[in-house]
Amino acid sequence: MAAIKQKIAPFLWFEKQTEEAMDFYVSVFKGAPNKSGNSGIISIARYERGMEVPGGAEMTGKVITAVFELNGQRFMALDGGPIFKFNEAISFHVECEDQTEVDYFWGKLSASPESEQCGWLKDKFGLSWQIIPKQLGELLRDSNKKKALAATNAMLKMKKIVIADLQKAYDQA
């Protein structure tokens, strides 16, 4: 069976730190427990001298387009200047196999404790991530509504998701 080409990829607008961000994300995903798949930088094209940039900013040498993969998910990015900023309206969901994986991603990506809630965090580049154990969905969708509600209420009080605490709330309901 032929591989399906990914048709939709997130495109990230960084002010001027695209390369630093790509290197960081690739290192995080390459080192992750339980993850398989490709992570790496695929290509980088740079602004050249003489390119006319909207607003007249000097961008020579900065990234005009870059392509990278995190665990097989393709991303594109550029250094676009300070016009646009990331916000919480968009986040990347990372499904984790176990608490070790949750702890790993949380420790590597979280850079803004005041932005943490219910498994969501913000990294040092301003991107929002959801670091979610696969067990969370199983508990929250359980057919026993009382147990699912207890797990939901436990999750709503958490910053980083702790599977044992979810399970305890679920079991005690």
C-alpha positions in Angstrom: 0.0 0.0 0.0 1.4 3.4 -0.9 2.1 5.9 1.8 -0.4 8.7 2.1 1.2 12.1 1.6 0.3 14.6 4.4 -1.8 17.3 2.8 -2.2 19.7 5.7 0.8 20.9 7.8 0.9 23.6 10.5 2.8 26.7 9.4 4.5 28.5 12.3 5.4 32.2 12.2 8.3 33.0 14.4 9.7 36.5 14.9 13.3 35.5 14.2 14.0 32.2 16.0 12.8 29.6 13.6 16.1 27.7 13.5 16.4 27.7 17.3 12.8 26.5 17.6 13.2 23.7 15.1 16.4 22.5 16.7 14.8 22.5 20.1 11.6 20.7 19.0 13.5 18.1 17.1 15.8 17.4 20.1 12.8 17.0 22.4 10.9 14.6 20.1 14.0 12.6 19.2 14.7 12.0 22.9 11.2 11.2 23.9 10.4 7.8 25.6 7.9 5.6 23.7 8.0 7.7 20.5 8.9 6.2 17.2 9.0 7.9 13.8 11.0 10.5 12.2 12.0 13.8 13.7 14.4 16.1 11.9 14.9 19.2 9.8 14.1 18.6 6.1 14.9 21.9 4.5 15.7 25.6 5.1 15.5 28.4 2.6 16.8 31.8 3.6 16.1 35.4 2.7 18.7 36.7 0.3 20.1 40.2 -0.1 17.9 42.2 -2.3 14.6 40.5 -1.4 12.0 43.1 -0.8 10.3 42.3 2.5 7.0 43.9 3.4 7.6 46.7 5.9 11.2 47.0 4.7 12.8 44.9 7.5 16.3 43.6 6.9 15.9 39.8 6.8 19.0 38.7 4.9 20.0 35.3 6.2 16.8 34.7 8.2 14.5 31.7 7.4 12.0 32.4 4.6 10.7 28.8 4.7 11.7 25.7 6.6 10.3 22.3 6.8 10.7 19.9 9.7 9.1 16.8 11.2 8.3 15.8 14.7 7.5 12.1 15.1 6.5 12.0 11.4 4.2 15.1 11.6 5.4 17.7 9.1 5.6 21.4 10.0 6.6 24.5 8.1 7.9 27.7 9.6 9.5 31.1 8.9 11.1 34.1 10.4 8.4 36.7 9.7 9.2 39.5 12.1 7.2 40.8 15.1 3.9 41.2 13.3 2.1 38.1 14.6 2.3 36.3 17.9 1.2 32.8 19.0 -1.7 32.5 21.3 -3.7 29.7 23.1 -6.3 29.5 20.3 -4.0 27.0 18.7 -2.2 24.2 20.5 -0.5 20.9 19.6 -1.8 17.8 21.3 0.8 15.1 22.3 -0.8 11.8 23.3 1.4 10.1 25.9 1.5 6.4 26.6 2.3 6.7 30.4 3.3 9.1 33.2 7.0 8.8 32.2 6.2 10.3 28.8 3.9 13.0 30.3 6.7 14.0 32.7 9.3 14.0 29.9 7.4 16.3 27.6 6.2 18.5 30.5 9.8 18.9 31.7 11.1 19.7 28.3 8.4 22.0 27.0 6.9 23.9 29.9 8.3 27.4 30.2 5.5 29.5 31.6 4.0 28.1 34.8 1.3 30.7 34.9 0.0 29.3 31.5 -0.4 25.7 32.8 -3.8 24.2 33.2 -5.5 20.8 32.6 -2.5 19.4 30.7 -1.9 22.6 28.7 1.5 24.4 28.7 3.3 27.1 26.8 6.9 26.7 25.6 9.7 29.2 25.5 8.7 30.2 22.0 5.1 30.9 23.0 3.5 27.8 21.4 0.8 26.0 23.4 0.9 22.3 23.8 -1.4 19.7 25.4 0.5 16.9 27.1 -2.2 14.3 27.6 -2.0 10.7 28.7 -4.1 8.4 26.6 -5.8 7.2 29.8 -7.4 10.6 30.3 -9.8 10.1 27.4 -10.6 6.6 28.5 -11.5 7.8 32.0 -13.5 10.9 30.9 -15.5 9.0 28.4 -16.3 6.0 30.7 -20.0 4.9 30.5 -20.2 5.2 34.3 -21.0 8.9 34.4 -20.2 9.2 38.2 -16.7 7.8 37.7 -16.1 9.9 34.5 -17.3 13.1 36.4 -14.9 12.3 39.3 -12.0 11.9 36.9 -13.0 15.1 35.0 -13.1 17.1 38.3 -9.7 15.8 39.3 -8.3 16.8 35.9 -9.7 20.3 36.1 -7.7 20.9 39.3 -4.4 19.8 37.7 -1.7 21.6 35.8 0.3 18.7 34.6 -1.9 15.6 34.3 -1.0 12.9 36.9 -2.5 9.6 35.9 -2.4 8.0 39.4 -4.5 11.0 40.8 -7.0 10.7 37.9 -7.3 6.9 38.5 -7.7 7.4 42.3 -10.5 9.9 41.8 -12.2 7.6 39.3 -11.8 4.5 41.5 -13.2 6.3 44.6 -16.3 7.5 42.8 
